[in-house]
Amino acid sequence: MRQSTSWKVMALWAMAFVVAGSVAMAQDDTKIEVGVNFGYTLSEGVDINPTNLGFGTIDKVNPTSSFSWGFNVDYLATPNFAIGFLWDDQQNDLNVDLEDGNKFDLAKNHTYNYHGVFTYIVGEPDTAVRPYFFGGLGATHLSGGEVNTPPLATPLIVVPAGTETGSETQFSTTWGAGVRLMPSNRVGVKLEMRWTPTYIKTDPGGWWCGGYWGCWPVGDSDYSNQLKMAGTVFFAF
């Protein structure tokens, strides 16, 4: 895996918050919502070129499914439209598939999501139950973790104590939907499902020919997917 910068993502966030701030100053009834969520995230890995680690050859890397939590801040620019920021942390194991069919938990790590998010809320603001839809752009950061002791079937190499896997930051989007329940004007609950595909790499996919335009190489993009089911408690100011 390769390291990548996220300056374009930061620029998108900055633009979103400038717009949000401008709208907020122009409207007296704009509110801010701050929420904390807890849930469970299903994770999917990607195939890799076979790599010999000494105790076996791996051909797939899988962040495991696990508990996750996060927070979000939203500007309600109108009663039906919000611009915000979402942060999420999934605490998981980095599992690898061996070519002989076995699996091995290589290391413990965290998968962090950072996204600027745009949300559309259906219905009137005084309605107790309101569905919503959202989408966003940002980055996913895969943290490094200390490598576990290899299986006892004696490895060809010895992994020194304290050895860590590398970390990586990649572009990702996030998409979701849910329902808001507002028992009061200041406190609410959200129940939602969120899908986050993270770009990892592009494999050669051959050539594409377009007649007059000639031919050029194409690739198959690989994504690591997260599907989160969560509940959020939020406070309106």
Secondary structure as GFF3:
##gff-version 3
##sequence-region A 1 237
A	DSSP	alpha_helix	7	26	.	.	.	ID=ss1
A	DSSP	beta_strand	31	43	.	.	.	ID=ss2
A	DSSP	beta_strand	46	52	.	.	.	ID=ss3
A	DSSP	beta_strand	57	63	.	.	.	ID=ss4
A	DSSP	beta_strand	66	78	.	.	.	ID=ss5
A	DSSP	beta_strand	81	98	.	.	.	ID=ss6
A	DSSP	beta_strand	103	121	.	.	.	ID=ss7
A	DSSP	beta_strand	129	142	.	.	.	ID=ss8
A	DSSP	beta_strand	168	181	.	.	.	ID=ss9
A	DSSP	beta_strand	187	209	.	.	.	ID=ss10
A	DSSP	three_ten_helix	211	213	.	.	.	ID=ss11
A	DSSP	beta_strand	215	236	.	.	.	ID=ss12
###
